[in-house]
Protein backbone atom coordinates (compact mmCIF):
# COMPACT_ATOMS: atom_id res chain seq x y z
CA UNK A 1 0.00 0.00 0.00
CA UNK A 2 1.39 3.40 -1.01
CA UNK A 3 1.06 6.15 1.59
CA UNK A 4 -0.67 9.44 0.83
CA UNK A 5 2.67 11.26 1.25
CA UNK A 6 4.41 8.94 -1.22
CA UNK A 7 1.57 9.36 -3.69
CA UNK A 8 1.80 13.16 -3.45
CA UNK A 9 5.59 13.12 -3.78
CA UNK A 10 5.40 10.83 -6.81
CA UNK A 11 2.94 13.23 -8.42
CA UNK A 12 5.43 16.07 -7.93
CA UNK A 13 8.16 14.08 -9.68
CA UNK A 14 5.78 13.06 -12.47
CA UNK A 15 4.70 16.65 -13.12
CA UNK A 16 8.30 17.89 -13.07
CA UNK A 17 9.42 15.41 -15.70
CA UNK A 18 6.92 16.77 -18.24
CA UNK A 19 8.59 19.32 -20.53
CA UNK A 20 5.29 20.67 -21.94
CA UNK A 21 6.86 21.40 -25.31
CA UNK A 22 4.55 22.57 -28.05
CA UNK A 23 4.62 19.85 -30.67
CA UNK A 24 5.56 20.90 -34.18
CA UNK A 25 6.92 19.24 -37.33
CA UNK A 26 10.53 18.03 -36.99
CA UNK A 27 13.12 16.60 -39.37
CA UNK A 28 12.97 13.18 -37.70
CA UNK A 29 11.57 11.48 -34.62
CA UNK A 30 13.38 9.15 -32.25
CA UNK A 31 11.33 6.71 -30.17
CA UNK A 32 13.38 5.54 -27.21
CA UNK A 33 13.01 1.86 -26.40
CA UNK A 34 11.70 0.64 -23.06
CA UNK A 35 9.08 -1.69 -21.59
CA UNK A 36 6.39 0.75 -22.72
CA UNK A 37 4.84 0.10 -26.15
CA UNK A 38 2.99 3.38 -25.67
CA UNK A 39 6.11 5.08 -27.03
CA UNK A 40 5.59 3.31 -30.34
CA UNK A 41 1.86 4.09 -30.30
CA UNK A 42 2.58 7.78 -29.73
CA UNK A 43 5.16 7.77 -32.54
CA UNK A 44 2.50 6.36 -34.87
CA UNK A 45 0.00 9.02 -33.83
CA UNK A 46 2.50 11.83 -34.37
CA UNK A 47 3.50 10.40 -37.75
CA UNK A 48 -0.15 10.36 -38.80
CA UNK A 49 -0.37 14.01 -37.75
CA UNK A 50 2.48 14.81 -40.12
CA UNK A 51 4.97 15.82 -37.44
CA UNK A 52 7.88 13.85 -38.94
CA UNK A 53 8.69 12.07 -42.21
CA UNK A 54 10.95 9.44 -40.63
CA UNK A 55 11.03 7.71 -37.24
CA UNK A 56 13.94 5.93 -35.60
CA UNK A 57 13.20 3.28 -33.01
CA UNK A 58 16.16 2.66 -30.72
CA UNK A 59 16.84 0.06 -28.08
CA UNK A 60 18.27 -3.40 -27.42
CA UNK A 61 16.97 -5.29 -24.40
CA UNK A 62 17.29 -4.82 -20.65
CA UNK A 63 16.42 -6.93 -17.61
CA UNK A 64 12.96 -5.34 -17.61
CA UNK A 65 12.27 -5.96 -21.31
CA UNK A 66 14.07 -9.21 -22.16
CA UNK A 67 11.06 -11.46 -21.61
CA UNK A 68 8.44 -9.08 -23.02
CA UNK A 69 10.51 -7.98 -26.02
CA UNK A 70 12.89 -10.85 -26.83
CA UNK A 71 13.73 -9.50 -30.30
CA UNK A 72 14.77 -6.16 -28.84
CA UNK A 73 12.86 -3.01 -27.96
CA UNK A 74 13.43 -1.25 -31.29
CA UNK A 75 12.35 -4.34 -33.24
CA UNK A 76 9.13 -4.67 -31.26
CA UNK A 77 8.43 -0.95 -31.67
CA UNK A 78 8.87 -1.31 -35.43
CA UNK A 79 6.50 -4.28 -35.50
CA UNK A 80 3.93 -2.29 -33.56
CA UNK A 81 4.19 0.65 -35.95
CA UNK A 82 3.83 -1.63 -38.96
CA UNK A 83 0.74 -3.23 -37.42
CA UNK A 84 -0.74 0.26 -37.06
CA UNK A 85 -0.12 1.12 -40.70
CA UNK A 86 3.15 3.06 -40.75
CA UNK A 87 5.11 2.28 -43.97
CA UNK A 88 8.28 0.29 -43.41
CA UNK A 89 10.09 2.74 -45.69
CA UNK A 90 9.87 5.54 -43.10
CA UNK A 91 11.14 3.45 -40.15
CA UNK A 92 14.78 3.10 -39.15
CA UNK A 93 15.81 0.62 -36.45
CA UNK A 94 18.74 1.07 -34.08
CA UNK A 95 18.95 -2.23 -32.14
CA UNK A 96 22.04 -1.82 -29.97
CA UNK A 97 21.46 0.99 -27.42
CA UNK A 98 21.31 -0.09 -23.78
CA UNK A 99 20.96 3.28 -22.06
CA UNK A 100 19.67 6.75 -22.82
CA UNK A 101 23.06 8.09 -23.89
CA UNK A 102 23.45 5.27 -26.38
CA UNK A 103 19.88 5.82 -27.60
CA UNK A 104 20.89 9.35 -28.58
CA UNK A 105 24.39 8.67 -29.87
CA UNK A 106 23.51 5.60 -31.90
CA UNK A 107 20.35 7.19 -33.33
CA UNK A 108 22.32 10.26 -34.34
CA UNK A 109 24.88 8.08 -36.13
CA UNK A 110 22.13 6.14 -37.90
CA UNK A 111 20.39 9.32 -39.04
CA UNK A 112 23.62 10.86 -40.28
CA UNK A 113 24.52 7.59 -42.03
CA UNK A 114 21.18 7.67 -43.82
CA UNK A 115 22.00 11.18 -45.08
CA UNK A 116 18.97 12.68 -43.32
CA UNK A 117 19.39 16.40 -42.74
CA UNK A 118 18.22 16.81 -39.15
CA UNK A 119 17.86 20.34 -37.81
CA UNK A 120 15.17 19.31 -35.31
CA UNK A 121 14.41 16.05 -33.54
CA UNK A 122 11.18 14.93 -31.92
CA UNK A 123 12.18 12.76 -28.95
CA UNK A 124 9.44 10.37 -27.85
CA UNK A 125 9.94 8.78 -24.45
CA UNK A 126 8.03 7.48 -21.46
CA UNK A 127 6.09 10.28 -19.71
CA UNK A 128 8.29 10.24 -16.62
CA UNK A 129 11.54 10.53 -18.60
CA UNK A 130 10.94 13.53 -20.87
CA UNK A 131 13.27 15.82 -18.92
CA UNK A 132 16.02 13.23 -18.55
CA UNK A 133 15.96 12.42 -22.27
CA UNK A 134 15.97 16.13 -23.16
CA UNK A 135 18.97 16.82 -20.91
CA UNK A 136 20.86 13.90 -22.43
CA UNK A 137 20.13 14.97 -26.00
CA UNK A 138 21.16 18.57 -25.34
CA UNK A 139 24.53 17.24 -24.17
CA UNK A 140 25.12 14.73 -26.97
CA UNK A 141 23.38 16.44 -29.90
CA UNK A 142 23.58 20.16 -29.12
CA UNK A 143 23.30 21.43 -32.68
CA UNK A 144 19.71 20.27 -33.25
CA UNK A 145 16.51 21.63 -31.78
CA UNK A 146 14.89 19.13 -29.44
CA UNK A 147 11.13 18.76 -29.03
CA UNK A 148 10.07 16.38 -26.26
CA UNK A 149 6.95 14.24 -26.44
CA UNK A 150 5.32 11.32 -24.65
CA UNK A 151 1.95 9.68 -24.35
CA UNK A 152 -0.44 12.20 -22.75
CA UNK A 153 -1.64 10.56 -19.55
CA UNK A 154 -1.93 11.15 -15.83
CA UNK A 155 0.21 9.58 -13.14
CA UNK A 156 -2.74 7.51 -11.94
CA UNK A 157 -3.48 6.28 -15.45
CA UNK A 158 0.15 5.28 -15.92
CA UNK A 159 0.18 3.38 -12.63
CA UNK A 160 -2.98 1.57 -13.73
CA UNK A 161 -1.41 0.69 -17.09
CA UNK A 162 1.69 -0.77 -15.39
CA UNK A 163 -0.25 -2.37 -12.56
CA UNK A 164 2.39 -1.71 -9.90
CA UNK A 165 2.52 1.65 -8.11
CA UNK A 166 5.75 0.86 -6.29
CA UNK A 167 7.51 0.00 -9.55
CA UNK A 168 6.39 3.27 -11.13
CA UNK A 169 7.53 5.31 -8.13
CA UNK A 170 10.88 3.49 -8.13
CA UNK A 171 11.31 4.50 -11.78
CA UNK A 172 10.37 8.11 -11.03
CA UNK A 173 12.94 8.24 -8.24
CA UNK A 174 15.60 6.72 -10.47
CA UNK A 175 14.92 9.15 -13.28
CA UNK A 176 15.10 12.17 -10.96
CA UNK A 177 18.32 10.91 -9.38
CA UNK A 178 19.96 10.79 -12.79
CA UNK A 179 19.03 14.42 -13.41
CA UNK A 180 20.88 15.24 -10.20
CA UNK A 181 24.04 13.16 -10.62
CA UNK A 182 24.60 12.59 -14.34
CA UNK A 183 25.51 16.20 -15.27
CA UNK A 184 28.53 15.94 -12.98
CA UNK A 185 29.55 12.74 -14.74
CA UNK A 186 29.27 14.35 -18.17
CA UNK A 187 26.26 12.35 -19.36
CA UNK A 188 23.77 15.21 -19.69
CA UNK A 189 23.43 18.95 -19.27
CA UNK A 190 22.43 20.34 -15.89
CA UNK A 191 18.83 21.47 -15.54
CA UNK A 192 17.49 23.26 -12.46
CA UNK A 193 15.54 21.08 -10.04
CA UNK A 194 13.25 23.01 -7.66
CA UNK A 195 13.77 22.47 -3.95
CA UNK A 196 10.25 21.11 -3.56
CA UNK A 197 11.03 18.41 -6.12
CA UNK A 198 14.34 17.56 -4.44
CA UNK A 199 12.55 17.27 -1.11
CA UNK A 200 9.97 14.91 -2.61
CA UNK A 201 12.78 12.83 -4.10
CA UNK A 202 14.55 12.65 -0.74
CA UNK A 203 11.41 11.50 1.05
CA UNK A 204 10.71 8.80 -1.51
CA UNK A 205 14.30 7.57 -1.48
CA UNK A 206 14.33 7.49 2.32
CA UNK A 207 11.01 5.60 2.25
CA UNK A 208 12.67 2.81 0.31
CA UNK A 209 11.79 3.54 -3.32
CA UNK A 210 15.31 2.71 -4.39
CA UNK A 211 15.32 -0.23 -6.81
CA UNK A 212 16.01 1.98 -9.85
CA UNK A 213 18.76 4.13 -8.35
CA UNK A 214 21.99 4.35 -10.33
CA UNK A 215 25.49 4.01 -8.97
CA UNK A 216 26.91 7.35 -7.97
CA UNK A 217 29.92 6.77 -10.23
CA UNK A 218 30.42 4.76 -13.39
CA UNK A 219 28.67 4.11 -16.67
CA UNK A 220 25.14 5.41 -17.15
CA UNK A 221 22.40 2.86 -16.55
CA UNK A 222 19.07 2.59 -18.38
C-alpha atoms as a printed R data frame, in Angstrom:
    type eleno elety resid chain resno      x       y       z
1   ATOM     1    CA   UNK     A     1  0.000   0.000   0.000
2   ATOM     2    CA   UNK     A     2  1.389   3.399  -1.006
3   ATOM     3    CA   UNK     A     3  1.057   6.154   1.594
4   ATOM     4    CA   UNK     A     4 -0.671   9.442   0.835
5   ATOM     5    CA   UNK     A     5  2.669  11.256   1.245
6   ATOM     6    CA   UNK     A     6  4.407   8.939  -1.218
7   ATOM     7    CA   UNK     A     7  1.571   9.361  -3.687
8   ATOM     8    CA   UNK     A     8  1.800  13.159  -3.455
9   ATOM     9    CA   UNK     A     9  5.593  13.116  -3.777
10  ATOM    10    CA   UNK     A    10  5.396  10.834  -6.805
11  ATOM    11    CA   UNK     A    11  2.935  13.230  -8.424
12  ATOM    12    CA   UNK     A    12  5.435  16.068  -7.931
13  ATOM    13    CA   UNK     A    13  8.164  14.082  -9.682
14  ATOM    14    CA   UNK     A    14  5.776  13.062 -12.466
15  ATOM    15    CA   UNK     A    15  4.698  16.647 -13.116
16  ATOM    16    CA   UNK     A    16  8.297  17.893 -13.073
17  ATOM    17    CA   UNK     A    17  9.416  15.414 -15.704
18  ATOM    18    CA   UNK     A    18  6.920  16.771 -18.236
19  ATOM    19    CA   UNK     A    19  8.588  19.321 -20.534
20  ATOM    20    CA   UNK     A    20  5.293  20.671 -21.944
21  ATOM    21    CA   UNK     A    21  6.864  21.397 -25.313
22  ATOM    22    CA   UNK     A    22  4.555  22.573 -28.048
23  ATOM    23    CA   UNK     A    23  4.622  19.853 -30.671
24  ATOM    24    CA   UNK     A    24  5.560  20.899 -34.181
25  ATOM    25    CA   UNK     A    25  6.923  19.244 -37.333
26  ATOM    26    CA   UNK     A    26 10.532  18.032 -36.991
27  ATOM    27    CA   UNK     A    27 13.118  16.599 -39.368
28  ATOM    28    CA   UNK     A    28 12.975  13.181 -37.704
29  ATOM    29    CA   UNK     A    29 11.574  11.477 -34.625
30  ATOM    30    CA   UNK     A    30 13.375   9.145 -32.246
31  ATOM    31    CA   UNK     A    31 11.329   6.706 -30.174
32  ATOM    32    CA   UNK     A    32 13.375   5.539 -27.211
33  ATOM    33    CA   UNK     A    33 13.014   1.865 -26.402
34  ATOM    34    CA   UNK     A    34 11.698   0.642 -23.056
35  ATOM    35    CA   UNK     A    35  9.085  -1.687 -21.593
36  ATOM    36    CA   UNK     A    36  6.386   0.747 -22.720
37  ATOM    37    CA   UNK     A    37  4.840   0.097 -26.147
38  ATOM    38    CA   UNK     A    38  2.993   3.380 -25.667
39  ATOM    39    CA   UNK     A    39  6.114   5.080 -27.028
40  ATOM    40    CA   UNK     A    40  5.585   3.308 -30.342
41  ATOM    41    CA   UNK     A    41  1.864   4.089 -30.300
42  ATOM    42    CA   UNK     A    42  2.582   7.777 -29.733
43  ATOM    43    CA   UNK     A    43  5.157   7.770 -32.537
44  ATOM    44    CA   UNK     A    44  2.499   6.358 -34.866
45  ATOM    45    CA   UNK     A    45 -0.004   9.017 -33.826
46  ATOM    46    CA   UNK     A    46  2.500  11.826 -34.371
47  ATOM    47    CA   UNK     A    47  3.504  10.398 -37.755
48  ATOM    48    CA   UNK     A    48 -0.154  10.362 -38.795
49  ATOM    49    CA   UNK     A    49 -0.371  14.009 -37.752
50  ATOM    50    CA   UNK     A    50  2.483  14.805 -40.119
51  ATOM    51    CA   UNK     A    51  4.972  15.817 -37.445
52  ATOM    52    CA   UNK     A    52  7.884  13.852 -38.938
53  ATOM    53    CA   UNK     A    53  8.686  12.069 -42.208
54  ATOM    54    CA   UNK     A    54 10.947   9.435 -40.625
55  ATOM    55    CA   UNK     A    55 11.028   7.714 -37.236
56  ATOM    56    CA   UNK     A    56 13.942   5.928 -35.604
57  ATOM    57    CA   UNK     A    57 13.198   3.280 -33.007
58  ATOM    58    CA   UNK     A    58 16.160   2.661 -30.720
59  ATOM    59    CA   UNK     A    59 16.845   0.063 -28.078
60  ATOM    60    CA   UNK     A    60 18.269  -3.397 -27.423
61  ATOM    61    CA   UNK     A    61 16.974  -5.290 -24.398
62  ATOM    62    CA   UNK     A    62 17.287  -4.815 -20.651
63  ATOM    63    CA   UNK     A    63 16.419  -6.927 -17.610
64  ATOM    64    CA   UNK     A    64 12.963  -5.344 -17.607
65  ATOM    65    CA   UNK     A    65 12.266  -5.962 -21.314
66  ATOM    66    CA   UNK     A    66 14.070  -9.205 -22.156
67  ATOM    67    CA   UNK     A    67 11.058 -11.462 -21.613
68  ATOM    68    CA   UNK     A    68  8.442  -9.084 -23.019
69  ATOM    69    CA   UNK     A    69 10.510  -7.978 -26.018
70  ATOM    70    CA   UNK     A    70 12.885 -10.849 -26.829
71  ATOM    71    CA   UNK     A    71 13.730  -9.497 -30.298
72  ATOM    72    CA   UNK     A    72 14.765  -6.163 -28.838
73  ATOM    73    CA   UNK     A    73 12.864  -3.012 -27.957
74  ATOM    74    CA   UNK     A    74 13.426  -1.254 -31.289
75  ATOM    75    CA   UNK     A    75 12.348  -4.337 -33.241
76  ATOM    76    CA   UNK     A    76  9.126  -4.672 -31.262
77  ATOM    77    CA   UNK     A    77  8.430  -0.945 -31.667
78  ATOM    78    CA   UNK     A    78  8.865  -1.312 -35.431
79  ATOM    79    CA   UNK     A    79  6.505  -4.278 -35.503
80  ATOM    80    CA   UNK     A    80  3.925  -2.294 -33.562
81  ATOM    81    CA   UNK     A    81  4.190   0.654 -35.945
82  ATOM    82    CA   UNK     A    82  3.826  -1.630 -38.958
83  ATOM    83    CA   UNK     A    83  0.736  -3.225 -37.418
84  ATOM    84    CA   UNK     A    84 -0.741   0.259 -37.062
85  ATOM    85    CA   UNK     A    85 -0.117   1.121 -40.699
86  ATOM    86    CA   UNK     A    86  3.154   3.057 -40.750
87  ATOM    87    CA   UNK     A    87  5.106   2.277 -43.966
88  ATOM    88    CA   UNK     A    88  8.282   0.291 -43.413
89  ATOM    89    CA   UNK     A    89 10.094   2.740 -45.693
90  ATOM    90    CA   UNK     A    90  9.875   5.537 -43.098
91  ATOM    91    CA   UNK     A    91 11.136   3.448 -40.149
92  ATOM    92    CA   UNK     A    92 14.780   3.095 -39.146
93  ATOM    93    CA   UNK     A    93 15.808   0.619 -36.445
94  ATOM    94    CA   UNK     A    94 18.739   1.073 -34.079
95  ATOM    95    CA   UNK     A    95 18.946  -2.230 -32.138
96  ATOM    96    CA   UNK     A    96 22.041  -1.818 -29.973
97  ATOM    97    CA   UNK     A    97 21.462   0.986 -27.424
98  ATOM    98    CA   UNK     A    98 21.315  -0.087 -23.781
99  ATOM    99    CA   UNK     A    99 20.964   3.275 -22.058
100 ATOM   100    CA   UNK     A   100 19.674   6.753 -22.822
101 ATOM   101    CA   UNK     A   101 23.058   8.094 -23.886
102 ATOM   102    CA   UNK     A   102 23.454   5.266 -26.377
103 ATOM   103    CA   UNK     A   103 19.885   5.823 -27.604
104 ATOM   104    CA   UNK     A   104 20.885   9.349 -28.583
105 ATOM   105    CA   UNK     A   105 24.393   8.673 -29.872
106 ATOM   106    CA   UNK     A   106 23.508   5.600 -31.905
107 ATOM   107    CA   UNK     A   107 20.351   7.191 -33.326
108 ATOM   108    CA   UNK     A   108 22.318  10.260 -34.338
109 ATOM   109    CA   UNK     A   109 24.879   8.083 -36.130
110 ATOM   110    CA   UNK     A   110 22.125   6.140 -37.895
111 ATOM   111    CA   UNK     A   111 20.394   9.322 -39.036
112 ATOM   112    CA   UNK     A   112 23.617  10.858 -40.285
113 ATOM   113    CA   UNK     A   113 24.521   7.593 -42.026
114 ATOM   114    CA   UNK     A   114 21.183   7.665 -43.819
115 ATOM   115    CA   UNK     A   115 22.002  11.180 -45.077
116 ATOM   116    CA   UNK     A   116 18.973  12.685 -43.316
117 ATOM   117    CA   UNK     A   117 19.390  16.404 -42.735
118 ATOM   118    CA   UNK     A   118 18.220  16.812 -39.153
119 ATOM   119    CA   UNK     A   119 17.857  20.335 -37.812
120 ATOM   120    CA   UNK     A   120 15.169  19.309 -35.314
121 ATOM   121    CA   UNK     A   121 14.415  16.048 -33.544
122 ATOM   122    CA   UNK     A   122 11.184  14.929 -31.920
123 ATOM   123    CA   UNK     A   123 12.181  12.762 -28.950
124 ATOM   124    CA   UNK     A   124  9.442  10.371 -27.852
125 ATOM   125    CA   UNK     A   125  9.937   8.776 -24.447
126 ATOM   126    CA   UNK     A   126  8.030   7.482 -21.463
127 ATOM   127    CA   UNK     A   127  6.095  10.277 -19.714
128 ATOM   128    CA   UNK     A   128  8.290  10.236 -16.620
129 ATOM   129    CA   UNK     A   129 11.535  10.527 -18.604
130 ATOM   130    CA   UNK     A   130 10.943  13.532 -20.868
131 ATOM   131    CA   UNK     A   131 13.270  15.819 -18.916
132 ATOM   132    CA   UNK     A   132 16.017  13.230 -18.547
133 ATOM   133    CA   UNK     A   133 15.957  12.424 -22.271
134 ATOM   134    CA   UNK     A   134 15.965  16.126 -23.158
135 ATOM   135    CA   UNK     A   135 18.967  16.820 -20.910
136 ATOM   136    CA   UNK     A   136 20.860  13.901 -22.434
137 ATOM   137    CA   UNK     A   137 20.127  14.974 -26.002
138 ATOM   138    CA   UNK     A   138 21.156  18.566 -25.338
139 ATOM   139    CA   UNK     A   139 24.529  17.235 -24.174
140 ATOM   140    CA   UNK     A   140 25.120  14.730 -26.969
141 ATOM   141    CA   UNK     A   141 23.377  16.436 -29.898
142 ATOM   142    CA   UNK     A   142 23.577  20.158 -29.118
143 ATOM   143    CA   UNK     A   143 23.298  21.432 -32.683
144 ATOM   144    CA   UNK     A   144 19.709  20.268 -33.247
145 ATOM   145    CA   UNK     A   145 16.511  21.627 -31.778
146 ATOM   146    CA   UNK     A   146 14.892  19.134 -29.436
147 ATOM   147    CA   UNK     A   147 11.135  18.764 -29.034
148 ATOM   148    CA   UNK     A   148 10.071  16.383 -26.262
149 ATOM   149    CA   UNK     A   149  6.945  14.237 -26.441
150 ATOM   150    CA   UNK     A   150  5.321  11.325 -24.649
151 ATOM   151    CA   UNK     A   151  1.945   9.679 -24.346
152 ATOM   152    CA   UNK     A   152 -0.437  12.204 -22.749
153 ATOM   153    CA   UNK     A   153 -1.641  10.555 -19.555
154 ATOM   154    CA   UNK     A   154 -1.926  11.153 -15.828
155 ATOM   155    CA   UNK     A   155  0.206   9.583 -13.143
156 ATOM   156    CA   UNK     A   156 -2.740   7.509 -11.942
157 ATOM   157    CA   UNK     A   157 -3.481   6.283 -15.454
158 ATOM   158    CA   UNK     A   158  0.149   5.279 -15.920
159 ATOM   159    CA   UNK     A   159  0.181   3.379 -12.626
160 ATOM   160    CA   UNK     A   160 -2.975   1.571 -13.728
161 ATOM   161    CA   UNK     A   161 -1.408   0.687 -17.085
162 ATOM   162    CA   UNK     A   162  1.687  -0.771 -15.390
163 ATOM   163    CA   UNK     A   163 -0.250  -2.373 -12.557
164 ATOM   164    CA   UNK     A   164  2.388  -1.707  -9.900
165 ATOM   165    CA   UNK     A   165  2.522   1.652  -8.113
166 ATOM   166    CA   UNK     A   166  5.747   0.855  -6.285
167 ATOM   167    CA   UNK     A   167  7.510   0.005  -9.554
168 ATOM   168    CA   UNK     A   168  6.390   3.271 -11.134
169 ATOM   169    CA   UNK     A   169  7.535   5.313  -8.133
170 ATOM   170    CA   UNK     A   170 10.879   3.493  -8.130
171 ATOM   171    CA   UNK     A   171 11.309   4.499 -11.775
172 ATOM   172    CA   UNK     A   172 10.366   8.109 -11.032
173 ATOM   173    CA   UNK     A   173 12.938   8.239  -8.241
174 ATOM   174    CA   UNK     A   174 15.603   6.719 -10.470
175 ATOM   175    CA   UNK     A   175 14.925   9.154 -13.281
176 ATOM   176    CA   UNK     A   176 15.103  12.174 -10.963
177 ATOM   177    CA   UNK     A   177 18.316  10.911  -9.378
178 ATOM   178    CA   UNK     A   178 19.957  10.790 -12.793
179 ATOM   179    CA   UNK     A   179 19.027  14.417 -13.414
180 ATOM   180    CA   UNK     A   180 20.885  15.239 -10.203
181 ATOM   181    CA   UNK     A   181 24.042  13.157 -10.625
182 ATOM   182    CA   UNK     A   182 24.604  12.593 -14.341
183 ATOM   183    CA   UNK     A   183 25.511  16.201 -15.270
184 ATOM   184    CA   UNK     A   184 28.526  15.944 -12.978
185 ATOM   185    CA   UNK     A   185 29.547  12.736 -14.741
186 ATOM   186    CA   UNK     A   186 29.267  14.349 -18.174
187 ATOM   187    CA   UNK     A   187 26.256  12.347 -19.361
188 ATOM   188    CA   UNK     A   188 23.772  15.208 -19.694
189 ATOM   189    CA   UNK     A   189 23.429  18.952 -19.271
190 ATOM   190    CA   UNK     A   190 22.431  20.336 -15.895
191 ATOM   191    CA   UNK     A   191 18.831  21.465 -15.542
192 ATOM   192    CA   UNK     A   192 17.492  23.261 -12.459
193 ATOM   193    CA   UNK     A   193 15.543  21.080 -10.037
194 ATOM   194    CA   UNK     A   194 13.247  23.010  -7.665
195 ATOM   195    CA   UNK     A   195 13.774  22.474  -3.950
196 ATOM   196    CA   UNK     A   196 10.255  21.113  -3.559
197 ATOM   197    CA   UNK     A   197 11.027  18.408  -6.120
198 ATOM   198    CA   UNK     A   198 14.339  17.557  -4.444
199 ATOM   199    CA   UNK     A   199 12.551  17.268  -1.109
200 ATOM   200    CA   UNK     A   200  9.968  14.906  -2.610
201 ATOM   201    CA   UNK     A   201 12.782  12.829  -4.103
202 ATOM   202    CA   UNK     A   202 14.552  12.651  -0.737
203 ATOM   203    CA   UNK     A   203 11.406  11.496   1.049
204 ATOM   204    CA   UNK     A   204 10.715   8.799  -1.509
205 ATOM   205    CA   UNK     A   205 14.302   7.573  -1.483
206 ATOM   206    CA   UNK     A   206 14.329   7.489   2.318
207 ATOM   207    CA   UNK     A   207 11.012   5.600   2.255
208 ATOM   208    CA   UNK     A   208 12.672   2.810   0.306
209 ATOM   209    CA   UNK     A   209 11.792   3.536  -3.321
210 ATOM   210    CA   UNK     A   210 15.314   2.708  -4.390
211 ATOM   211    CA   UNK     A   211 15.317  -0.231  -6.814
212 ATOM   212    CA   UNK     A   212 16.012   1.983  -9.848
213 ATOM   213    CA   UNK     A   213 18.758   4.133  -8.349
214 ATOM   214    CA   UNK     A   214 21.992   4.352 -10.329
215 ATOM   215    CA   UNK     A   215 25.494   4.007  -8.971
216 ATOM   216    CA   UNK     A   216 26.915   7.354  -7.969
217 ATOM   217    CA   UNK     A   217 29.921   6.772 -10.230
218 ATOM   218    CA   UNK     A   218 30.419   4.758 -13.392
219 ATOM   219    CA   UNK     A   219 28.671   4.107 -16.666
220 ATOM   220    CA   UNK     A   220 25.135   5.409 -17.150
221 ATOM   221    CA   UNK     A   221 22.405   2.861 -16.549
222 ATOM   222    CA   UNK     A   222 19.073   2.585 -18.383
